[in-house]
Amino acid sequence: MQQLDKNYILTEALNFHHQGKLEEADHLYCKVLDVDKNNFQANHLHGCILSQKSKYSEAISFLEKAARLSPLNYEANNNLALAYKNVKNISQSEKYYLNAIKIDKNNYKAYFNCANLYIDEKRYDEALEFLKESLLYNSNLVSIPHRIGEVYQYIFQNNRDTKLLESSREYFQDAIKCDKNHANSYIMLGITHLWLSNINEANKFFNKASSLNNYNNIFINNYIKKYLSDSNLLITLIKHEFEQLTYIDNDTDDIRNTKFTKKYYDNLKQLYLDIKHKRFNADKISLTFKRKLFKQLYNKPPKIIPNNLLNKANKVSVLENEYLNSNPEILVIDNLLNLESLNILQKFCNNANIFKYPYQGGYVSTFLTKGLSNEFILKFSEDLRETYKNIFKEFRLTQAWVFKHENKKEGTNIHADQASVNVNFWISPNDANLNKNSGGLILWDKLPPADWSFKDYNSINGSKKIEKMLIDNNISKKVIPYKENRAVIFNSKLFHSTDFFDFKDTYENRRINITFLYD
């Protein structure tokens, strides 16, 4: 192959690469390598494509060769470092990032990437130093100040110095100056304000993020691909949507909804009947209709109660001692909320059209940053933390969600959550539950093994592995039956799952579970 031919092929390959046509590009890179194994560009770019395909070990051999062929090439060193990072070879990754920085001290990328390596290793001071260097050389990239804000949050979780949250807030605000539509910066700004106990500001930023995502075509298309491309998930969402709109438009709660048309409701009704009579065809659901399903039609926040939302009759010190003296840490609190607060929360969960995230197993969900946030929910999370101080200590809310189940299911898969304290709280009426001995939570006396990743203990695919480990080790379990207004507070790393349940088959009797995670 003549030099001219190689240059032409490499140019064509680069064009394909830039268009995202990786297979076509890689075919041409390999064609060059067949006749010239020492071609720098072909080795480097073939290695990059292997990395893009998550074939990091294969990528390393080509990227190493590229770095040997051109040791002063910035991109080759930076990309080799990235590949080493992904195979968890920390020392080699750091070595090549530092090589890249020596080659070009004014390029932000290696500083930024090496900072992320340090973050993974919890080397936060070094990460901050490199992130701030990165910011010097690129002050317009939103991810740099955003990442600095996150690192200050991580350090805060270690030493609880609220001055760090002030720094975190400043950098998230700087990120928003770079990109006023960067939803994740609004989310993290909301978290920062919540950790500073600024509920009103936290709620404002959570809802801003939710609003941005609700009108972001990329976000909506990704949502549809993940949640509404599967027939079972689509069925779960349509059933809840129809039942809820029927419920909230019947005026039993003095709520009327004029935000959906008769045509939309009639289409939902027909799909609901198709599901009921087993003639539903997911392929006939248009993209336009899926976008309508995603839209939040009604989300009136609950009224604010100035006093503590919790039940004053509960003996806080006795309950705290029970939790602290238990091994593992498990506490059941009955009648958690006062009756007024419970009724307000039940009404909100029945009426708020925010349950847009369906899951296998027949339940729909909503999350703190996806419609759930309001001052009532945030106040509830703070009242709980501040009332039971000896349980929650310096921990702060990191995530919240509500699951609304169909009426008869096997529950959720066995898993553990990434937090220190988990609050599982049930609000459906007692008479909804047809089996008083089940419907609640199963907890196993076991934390995930130290070498397990988050994916290992918190994914649907990991459930069978977890179950086998629990059986093989004869791990004991505790079954806590369902009860309205009952909270189970426990070490969040304990393996747990929702128990089998059988509830009355009407919308208002769906099993509703609220979860708060604190860390």
Buried (B, 14 or more C-beta within 10 A) or exposed (E): EEEEEBEEBBEBBBEBBEEEEBEBBBEBBEBBBEEBEEBBBBBBBBBBBBBEEEBBEBBBEBBBBBBEBBEEBBBBBBBBBBBBBBEEBBEBBBBBBBBBBEBBEEBBBBBBBBBBBBBEEEBBEBBBBBBBBBBEBBEEBBBBBBBBBBBBBBBBBEEBEEEBBEBBBBBBBBBBBBBEBBBBBBBBBBBBBBBBBBBEBBBBBBBBBBBBBBEBEEBBEEBBEEBBEBEEBBBBBBBBBBBBBBBBBEEEEEBEBEEBEEEBBEBBEEBBEBBEEEEBEBEEBEEEBBBBBBBBBBBEBBEEBEEBBBBEEBEBEEBBBBBEEEEBBBBBBEBBBBEEBBEBBBBBBBBBBBBBBBBEBBBBBBBBBBBBBBBBBBBBBBBBBEBBEEBBEEBBBBBBBBBBBBBBBEBBBBBBBBBBBBBBBBBBBEEBBBBEEBBBBBBBBBBBEEEBEEEBBBBEEBBEBBBEBBEEEEEEBBEBBBBBBBBBBBBBBBBBBBBBBBBBEEBBBBBBBBBBBBB
